[in-house]
Amino acid sequence: MLEKDRIAYFYDGDVGNVYFGPNHPMKPHRLCMTHHLVLSYDLHKKMEIYRPHKAYPTELAQFHSADYVEFLHRITPDTQHLYENELHNLGEDCPVFDNLFEFCQIYAGGTLDAARRLNHKTCDIAINWAGGLHHAKKCEASGFCYINDLVLGILELLKYHARVLYIDIDVHHGDGVEEAFYFTDRVMTVSFHKYGDFFFPGTGDIKDVGEREGKYYAINIPLKDGIDDSGFTRLFKTVIAKVVETYLPGAIVLQCGADSLARDRLGCFNLSIEGHAECVKFVKKFNIPLLVTGGGGYTKENVARCWAVETGVLLDMELPNEIPDNEYIKYFAPDYTLKVSNVNMDNLNSKSYLSSIKVQVMESLRAIQHAPGVQMQEVPPDFYIPDIDEDELDPDERVDQHTQDKQIHRDDEYYEGDNDNDHEDGAR
């Protein structure tokens, strides 16, 4: 009998307590909801659960500019007015809010820790639902993303693996990750996304294939409104099977943005949770070290449903449709069920359109012929993290209780009332 995959799962309740502000579609609260579904289905008993370390500024600067990292570290809602000439694209989409830098440190720390565990072979699959913020650029925020944890995680994996495959099923193009690795053959990026009609971020044309050493190592699958399970999963499986066969990655990073689900507040696709999860199941079958993250997703009860189901998929478990009682059960009214079906909407992706995409992608892959000849050099050591001597720390910077706290479940992991502007009014 085959051995079960060893799965590491990263979670810090503090990441779900930050608040982007009234009417902002990003609700980190969805991460608490996801975690409580994972707990209610007893999935945590089958995984190793870790509270991630808070990424150090020097770790974030492995990709981002030191100036930008320092800026994120310093800026607060009270001091924002002092930085009007150097806002690094912070503003309406990427607001300044309390504990912004700590939020970035936690979700980036989770992805870095996940990559290191995979590198050290202490797990086969690592999950960080708080990660997946794929729009952030080297020197600026973009599309609700401040620090690009995916790029940082991939850079970590490249210390041990000659080739890393990045797959993105968020409704938005994974532009920040593609841009970071556009000129190299050591990372292949594959993004399935809505393209056209001025849809954010406006990049991801099928003709964008990478440049120089990276030519043909960026694959874009531009889709139109209303794509359904059968069209999406068929194309996904055909493309990814050929990519893995051609590229032979040593590790895979899978960004599972849930805004590609039907009924998403910002999305325009028509995937059911089963269709979305089918992609996760397919990638898992390759038995290649796998780092799984979240991403977009703005109808938060469906995001939680989706990522709980996909945690089950990674554990080879099918979850009962009836949601067990948990602290967030009221959000899943009136049915209190896990499955979310498609909706009635036009699918603007004709069979001939999807077929033409497949043909063009296969042509790009044929241009590669065989896996690139990346010679493995001596693996550099993990990023050096100094021991902390609390006596020498400034009292204001002293390690807080959460840093030492190893519990996975706390009573104050969620908020109610005034903080959650969509708690009662039905908005998501």
URJODA-V808234 format. One record per residue. PHI is phi as a letter, one per 40 degrees, with the letter a starting at -180 (NA if undefined). Layout:
BEGIN
phi=PHI
phi=PHI
END
This chain:
BEGIN
phi=NA
phi=c
phi=c
phi=c
phi=c
phi=c
phi=b
phi=b
phi=b
phi=b
phi=a
phi=b
phi=d
phi=c
phi=c
phi=c
phi=c
phi=c
phi=b
phi=c
phi=h
phi=c
phi=g
phi=c
phi=c
phi=c
phi=b
phi=d
phi=d
phi=d
phi=c
phi=c
phi=c
phi=c
phi=c
phi=c
phi=c
phi=d
phi=c
phi=c
phi=c
phi=g
phi=c
phi=c
phi=c
phi=b
phi=b
phi=c
phi=b
phi=b
phi=c
phi=c
phi=c
phi=c
phi=d
phi=c
phi=d
phi=c
phi=c
phi=c
phi=c
phi=c
phi=b
phi=c
phi=c
phi=d
phi=c
phi=c
phi=c
phi=c
phi=c
phi=c
phi=c
phi=c
phi=c
phi=b
phi=d
phi=c
phi=b
phi=d
phi=c
phi=c
phi=b
phi=c
phi=c
phi=a
phi=c
phi=f
phi=g
phi=c
phi=i
phi=c
phi=c
phi=b
phi=c
phi=c
phi=b
phi=d
phi=g
phi=d
phi=c
phi=c
phi=d
phi=c
phi=c
phi=c
phi=c
phi=c
phi=d
phi=c
phi=c
phi=c
phi=c
phi=c
phi=c
phi=c
phi=c
phi=c
phi=d
phi=c
phi=g
phi=c
phi=a
phi=b
phi=b
phi=b
phi=b
phi=b
phi=c
phi=c
phi=c
phi=g
phi=c
phi=c
phi=c
phi=c
phi=b
phi=d
phi=b
phi=a
phi=c
phi=a
phi=f
phi=g
phi=b
phi=b
phi=b
phi=c
phi=c
phi=c
phi=c
phi=c
phi=c
phi=c
phi=d
phi=c
phi=c
phi=c
phi=c
phi=b
phi=b
phi=c
phi=b
phi=b
phi=b
phi=b
phi=b
phi=b
phi=b
phi=c
phi=c
phi=c
phi=d
phi=c
phi=c
phi=c
phi=c
phi=d
phi=c
phi=c
phi=b
phi=c
phi=b
phi=b
phi=c
phi=c
phi=b
phi=b
phi=b
phi=b
phi=b
phi=b
phi=a
phi=c
phi=b
phi=h
phi=f
phi=g
phi=c
phi=c
phi=c
phi=g
phi=b
phi=h
phi=c
phi=c
phi=c
phi=c
phi=b
phi=h
phi=b
phi=f
phi=c
phi=c
phi=c
phi=g
phi=b
phi=b
phi=b
phi=b
phi=b
phi=c
phi=b
phi=b
phi=d
phi=g
phi=d
phi=b
phi=d
phi=c
phi=c
phi=c
phi=c
phi=c
phi=c
phi=d
phi=c
phi=c
phi=c
phi=c
phi=c
phi=c
phi=c
phi=c
phi=c
phi=c
phi=c
phi=f
phi=c
phi=c
phi=a
phi=b
phi=b
phi=b
phi=c
phi=b
phi=d
phi=c
phi=c
phi=c
phi=c
phi=d
phi=g
phi=c
phi=c
phi=b
phi=c
phi=a
phi=c
phi=b
phi=c
phi=c
phi=c
phi=c
phi=c
phi=c
phi=c
phi=c
phi=c
phi=c
phi=c
phi=c
phi=c
phi=d
phi=c
phi=c
phi=f
phi=b
phi=d
phi=b
phi=b
phi=b
phi=b
phi=c
phi=i
phi=c
phi=i
phi=b
phi=b
phi=c
phi=c
phi=c
phi=c
phi=c
phi=d
phi=c
phi=c
phi=c
phi=d
phi=c
phi=c
phi=d
phi=d
phi=c
phi=c
phi=g
phi=b
phi=c
phi=c
phi=d
phi=c
phi=c
phi=c
phi=c
phi=c
phi=a
phi=c
phi=b
phi=d
phi=c
phi=c
phi=c
phi=c
phi=c
phi=c
phi=f
phi=b
phi=c
phi=c
phi=b
phi=c
phi=c
phi=b
phi=c
phi=a
phi=c
phi=c
phi=c
phi=c
phi=c
phi=c
phi=c
phi=c
phi=c
phi=c
phi=c
phi=c
phi=d
phi=c
phi=c
phi=c
phi=c
phi=c
phi=c
phi=c
phi=c
phi=c
phi=c
phi=g
phi=a
phi=c
phi=c
phi=c
phi=c
phi=c
phi=c
phi=c
phi=d
phi=c
phi=c
phi=c
phi=d
phi=d
phi=c
phi=b
phi=c
phi=c
phi=c
phi=c
phi=c
phi=c
phi=c
phi=c
phi=d
phi=d
phi=c
phi=b
phi=d
phi=d
phi=c
phi=d
phi=c
phi=c
phi=c
phi=c
phi=b
phi=c
phi=b
phi=b
phi=b
phi=c
phi=b
phi=c
phi=b
phi=b
phi=b
phi=g
phi=c
phi=c
phi=c
phi=c
phi=b
phi=c
phi=b
phi=c
phi=g
phi=c
phi=b
END
